[in-house]
Amino acid sequence: MLYLDTTMTWAHVGTVILAAFLASFVECVEALTIVLAVGTTRGWRPALTGAGAGAFVLAVLTLAAGPTLQRIPLTSLQLVIGVLLLVFGMRWLSKAMLRAGGVIALHDEAAIYAQETTVLARDRGGDRVAVLTAFKAVILEGLEVIFIVIAMGAHGLMAPAAAGAVLAAGLVTLAGFALRRPLARVPENTLKFAVGVLLSAFGVFWVGEGLGFSWPGRDLALLGLIGTVAALARLAVAGIQRSAATRRSSA
């Protein structure tokens, strides 16, 4: 019995860490692209100033919102956050499926970097514009990370969720400063697909918990939900690809 409880705990904690890590990794790569464009075009001082200010604001928001959630009744919190995670996850997943199916273009960090450096090179706003550009990039990408960390970490799992996010941010930051170029080879759409699957599965799990449903196997049901969502998403991608191929052949 103790072994089973430990397994269920790690199934829950493990998915929290993984979801927070992957989501944070993707968002940090996107923010890094903008910060690198600012640094190489306008100098590293305004780039780091803006990025640091953005990170500070995000940290304050996390520290302020986290304790507030702890005071909300668990059942109500699970239902609300479950719905939000499901909506949030399906948004990530739907875009990833459309990209995998060839309906919309893949996210290209190298192209975004080139575009940002061109815009910054033409802008004559000085360091103020550079600082604001880096600040905005970190804030916009970081807000999604904050939501995921707070939602996944509510009621006792804030530490593992934050650990996953911090680890991802640290790895991306180190890689960015070591390479001084966008992480264009990162399989970003694959990561977004995985994040969408994890968030959607976790959303379904928490909605069920909030409605009083007792999942078979308790936390281990998360693994089954993840597998089910992933399988359905892959089937959807195959359908999208077939539909796209049919349209091309009939054109």
Secondary structure, DSSP 8 states (H G I E B T S, - for coil): -HHHHHHHHHHHHHHHHHHHHHHHHHHHHHHHHHHHHHHHHH-HHHHHHHHHHHHHHHHHHHHHHHHHHHTS-HHHHHHHHHHHHHHHHHHHHHHHHHHHTTSS----HHHHHHHHHHHHHH---THHHHHHHHHHHHHHHHHHHHHHHHHHHTTTTHHHHHHHHHHHHHHHHHHHHHH-S--TTS-HHHHHHHHHHHHHHHHHHHHHHHTT---TTGGGHHHHHHHHHHHHHHHHHHHHHHHHHHHHHH-
